[in-house]
Amino acid sequence: GMSLSDSLKEWLTQYYDFLVAYRRMFTSRNFTNSITSSSHDIAVNSIDTSKLSVIEKSDDFIQSLSLINTKGLNGDEWQDNKLDRNKPDILSNVNLKFDFTPKAVYYATIENPIPQSLEVNSNSVVVPSVDRYAMVYAYK
């Protein structure tokens, strides 16, 4: 019979956890506004091209954050009808502080969709970089 390696089992567990968190982000209707950042200006639950835009949702188990890098964009419309949209400025070392003590925090990006664990210090994490989008999810 076939068996799975330990590394593949770990990967499958992380991938499943990511899918659950991703689904919760889209199905939760509970927008919250508790995340803060000491390193970057953020706009929570709104789009602001002078800041990092963060869409925050929470339920009893997970707080999910969509980090949408709008910093430095030359427009705030989703469509680029003029075909002149620039790439946003890559943001580094984005500090995020939760209003609870997370059991674990992960993030994934479009460029690297494999969830990466973030170290929690004093209810805060540091996302190494945000190119266009990052999803951060914290277990309560």
Secondary structure, DSSP 8 states (H G I E B T S, - for coil): -----HHHHHHHHHHHHHHHHHHHHHH---B----B-SSS-EEETS--TTSEEEEEEE-SSEEEEEEEE-TT-S---SS-TTS-------EEEEEEE-SS--SEEEEEESS--S-EEE--BTTEEEEEEESSEEEEEEE-
